[in-house]
Structures are given as C-alpha cells and as structure tokens.
Amino acid sequence: MNIIEVNDLWKKFMLRTGRAGSFSKIFNTFLNHPPQELNKEFWALKEVSFSVAAGKSLGVIGVNGSGKSTLLKLLTGTMRPTRGQILVRGQKSSLIELGAGFHPDFSGRDNVYLNGMILGMSKAQVGKKFNEIVAFAELENFIDVPVKYYSTGMQARLGFAVATAVDPDILMVDEVLAVGDGAFQQKCSRRIKEMQRQGVSFVLVSHGMGDIETVCDEVLWLHKGEVRLFGKTGDVVAEYRLSQGLQ
Amino acid sequence: MKKVSVSFVANKEKISHRLSRYIDLTAALALRDVKMRYQLTILGLYWAVLNPLLMTVVWSFVFSRIFRAQGIQGVPYVVFLFCGLTFWNLFSNSLMTAVNCLTGNASLLSKLYFPRVILPTASVMARLVDFIFSLVVLIILMLVYRVVPGKELYWIPLLILVQLIFTLGMAYIVASVNVLYRDLSQILGVLLTLWLYISPVIYTLEQVPAGIKKYFIFNPIGQLVHMEVSLVFGSGTINLAALGVTFLISCATLLLGLWVFRRLEPAFAEVM
C-alpha cells in the first residue's frame, strides 16, 4: 500500500509586486494608473505525480526555487494545492526550518509541550515522553532556559527530538539535519535508521546528497516546479550530480 | 475526479480524543499568551489587576470630577466604572490580542496543519484569566466601599457566556482579516475606543437621551455590559426581550466569524 500518493499536483502563487490589495492599489486605480503586473501568476509546482510505498523513504532534491519546500508544505497540509490530488496515510510529523514553532522567550520545556501538542500528541503523551526528548537532545541542564539563549545546534537537537517523539508513520524533514555537530548528526542518523527499521517513512528535502543517499530509497528531482526525474536513489542522484557539474 | 482533493488519513483517532487534544492545545496556547504578556514584566500578573485599576482611577477623576458623570444611584462612581470596565475589557482586550494571533504565530502555522481557529480562541480564553483577576478586585472594591450586590447574580454566568459567543465571533473576523490587511491592527484600537464611548460603560443606559436610546439594542456588547453591571449592583432586573435580541445577534456574529475565517483560511499560509 502507498503511504503517499500525489497525482497531477499543481500549485499557483500570485506574485504581488505591490502590497496585497492595499489601499495604495485602490488609490492607483482611482488615479488612473492601472496596476501593472501587480498580480503575476507563478506556478511553483506543475504536474507533479509520484507515490511512496509504506516503509519507503523519499528524497526531494533540486536547485533553489525548484518547489521542494512548497511540495513539503502541501504534504504537511499547511497549504492547499491549486489542482490535483494528495493522499497521505498515517500519522505525520514534521521538522521544517530550524526552530519553527519555538518561541524564543519561552523555556525549552514550554516549547517542547506546545510543539508536541501541535504535532499531534496529547498533553499527557508529551509528559510521558518528556524525559526521553530532553535526554535525546542532551539539554538536561538547559531545559528551563529560554530558547533564545540556545545555540543553533541546541535548537536543532530539540526540534529533532520533539518531531521524532511523536511516533509518526511519516516524518517530513526540510533541510535541517546538517546543523548539529558530528556526534549529534551520527545520533540522528542512528535514530533515523532505527525508525526506518520500525517502518517509518521519511520525506527528506536536502541539498546534501550524502544524507539523501543514506536515508532515501527513492528520489524526486524537481526542476522549476516540474518533475525532472523520479526513481531509485542511486540513478537520480548520479544524474543530478552530472547536471550540477555541467552547469 | 475532483479537481482538488487533499486527504490525510490518520490512524483511527476517536473524535472525542481529537477534541480533547484540541482543547489541551487551546489551553496551552492561552496559558502561553498569559505568560508571554507578563513574564518579562516586574509586576507580572499584577498588571492584569493594575491596568484596569489605573484606568479607572484616571477616568473616574475625569468623568466624575470634571464632567460630573453619574453612575448608578448609591454606588460610588469608581466602583461603577471599574465594574463596567471589567466586563468591557474582556471584550476589548480579547480583540486586541486576537487581531495579531495569526500574524504573530506564523512559525507555528508552518509546522503541521491544526485547526487555525484554535489560535484566536486561545487569545480570548487568555483574556478570561485577566477577567477573573479583575473580578476579584471588583469584589474587594465592593467590600471596601460597602456596596451591596444585587440579588439576581445567578444571571451573570449566562451573560458572560453570551458575551464570549459574541467576542469569539468578532475575534475570528479580526484575526483572519488582519492576515490580509494588516491595517486592521492599526485601526482596531481607535475603533474599540469609539465603541466604548457608544456603549453604556462610563454612563448608564438610563442616562441616554430617549431619541437615540432605541438604537442601543443593536450594540450587543453594550447591552451585555449594561445588563451585567445592573445585575452586579442590583439596579435593574434582566430584560428578557433585550437579552434575546442580544443572544441572537451574538450567535449570528459567531457564525459569520466562523464563515469569514473559513473563507480566508486557505490564504493564511501563502500570505505569511
């Protein structure tokens, strides 16, 4: 059974050069300055189709602006597609941008609770997992310190620890694994491997081909919003490397 | 086949379980809201009490000493004003917090989908905490000034409930509209001040000239504050017809708020 099915997915953005429907726009229309190119359309994703089988992991690669993050936002449900079908089966969790959802003025403890609950745990579940989360992030001494005093690595560790504690079926990760130090990266890869053995699927957006090769079974290569190539990790990464070298 | 379909089939989660999870989340967000407002201040939660008290001191000086305003017969103007402001602030502060609740939490919105309506709901719930503190001070003030409370206080929880229905509806509207038009958060303070002056908070409904009094029925929050204040001091009984109209307007506002919110929700992620 497929855990993710995406069929003919399109996503359009309106590029607003002015402010969104602001008074100045209304003013300009009054003053007989027709708004020029105020609302250009931009297709961030065009005709994207793929599927991920249960227990398999997907890598999403492509140069900047190819639509990788947009695809992830559609998969997490924070954005709606313009056209097409998305089907995601199972409990999702996400690790998008460093410290997304962390409030800088609040302690690590408060942030763990709130983030866990947003990712779909009940308060009691977070409570049960709390010590495990803190231990994995190695933040026992800093958990009551406001997150704004955390280093980048500490934030990344805490984010990873919370996102994996949800016991998801699918974990969507955007570009954040490369932050911690070597020891923590190894710890993360061990945790990822362990979760994969338990049948968890990963959707990993990354520029690091090393991460992609170790984590993913299949890779989706996006270019300017379209699927350039979709297939076995080795094949797609090899093609991608070749194209990067040529450019 | 439908043009757009997004289906997330999560593991069978009971509706009741999901609901309790969302209530947990609302409470946590509301608590965070309260904490955020006070944790970096020296006086902390005392501000929830000090703010309306200071406002009352200043205003009662202006209105009772200079404008010679009269509140309810037999109730010191300070106590009358503090009582009105306590109920008014629950509405007004809720909206002032709700207007920025989506724009201020953009990073939370990007994680996973959760019903966005939780955020403005939490803003209103957070102000309920302040309201309770303010209520305690009101009781103390009434004891100090030896003001005898009314006999029909049991109506008040129902009135607060209606007030919350109206406030939530308005909160959904201002929160979602502010995502698209940030101008709203700039103008809202002024609009609320205007609204305060056309509501019987610093004066009583009885003092309103007969010619314009009939229009006051269309101001649910004014009606509610008027009813709440007159019940607290026992200066009037409940007017069931007025309460009925207010209740209907409040429910309509809540439905309108939910509808507006739903309509604008898809745009949130894109604009922010």
Chai-1 contact restraints between the chains, C-beta under 6 A:
chainA,res_idxA,chainB,res_idxB,connection_type,confidence,min_distance_angstrom,max_distance_angstrom,comment,restraint_id
A,A20,B,L180,contact,1.0,0.0,6.0,A-B,restraint_1
A,T76,B,L112,contact,1.0,0.0,6.0,A-B,restraint_2
A,G77,B,F8,contact,1.0,0.0,6.0,A-B,restraint_3
A,G77,B,Y113,contact,1.0,0.0,6.0,A-B,restraint_4
A,T78,B,S110,contact,1.0,0.0,6.0,A-B,restraint_5
A,T78,B,Y113,contact,1.0,0.0,6.0,A-B,restraint_6
A,T78,B,A269,contact,1.0,0.0,6.0,A-B,restraint_7
A,M79,B,A269,contact,1.0,0.0,6.0,A-B,restraint_8
A,R80,B,P266,contact,1.0,0.0,6.0,A-B,restraint_9
A,P81,B,V4,contact,1.0,0.0,6.0,A-B,restraint_10
A,R83,B,K3,contact,1.0,0.0,6.0,A-B,restraint_11
A,R83,B,V4,contact,1.0,0.0,6.0,A-B,restraint_12
A,Q85,B,S5,contact,1.0,0.0,6.0,A-B,restraint_13
A,I86,B,V6,contact,1.0,0.0,6.0,A-B,restraint_14
A,L87,B,S7,contact,1.0,0.0,6.0,A-B,restraint_15
A,V88,B,F8,contact,1.0,0.0,6.0,A-B,restraint_16
A,R89,B,V9,contact,1.0,0.0,6.0,A-B,restraint_17
A,Q91,B,A10,contact,1.0,0.0,6.0,A-B,restraint_18
A,Q91,B,N11,contact,1.0,0.0,6.0,A-B,restraint_19
A,S94,B,K111,contact,1.0,0.0,6.0,A-B,restraint_20
A,S94,B,L112,contact,1.0,0.0,6.0,A-B,restraint_21
A,I96,B,S110,contact,1.0,0.0,6.0,A-B,restraint_22
A,A100,B,S107,contact,1.0,0.0,6.0,A-B,restraint_23
A,A100,B,S110,contact,1.0,0.0,6.0,A-B,restraint_24
A,A100,B,K111,contact,1.0,0.0,6.0,A-B,restraint_25
A,G101,B,S107,contact,1.0,0.0,6.0,A-B,restraint_26
A,G101,B,L108,contact,1.0,0.0,6.0,A-B,restraint_27
A,G101,B,K111,contact,1.0,0.0,6.0,A-B,restraint_28
A,L114,B,A28,contact,1.0,0.0,6.0,A-B,restraint_29
A,M117,B,L25,contact,1.0,0.0,6.0,A-B,restraint_30
A,M117,B,A28,contact,1.0,0.0,6.0,A-B,restraint_31
A,I118,B,K111,contact,1.0,0.0,6.0,A-B,restraint_32
A,I118,B,F114,contact,1.0,0.0,6.0,A-B,restraint_33
A,L119,B,L112,contact,1.0,0.0,6.0,A-B,restraint_34
A,S122,B,R21,contact,1.0,0.0,6.0,A-B,restraint_35
A,S122,B,D24,contact,1.0,0.0,6.0,A-B,restraint_36
A,K123,B,D24,contact,1.0,0.0,6.0,A-B,restraint_37
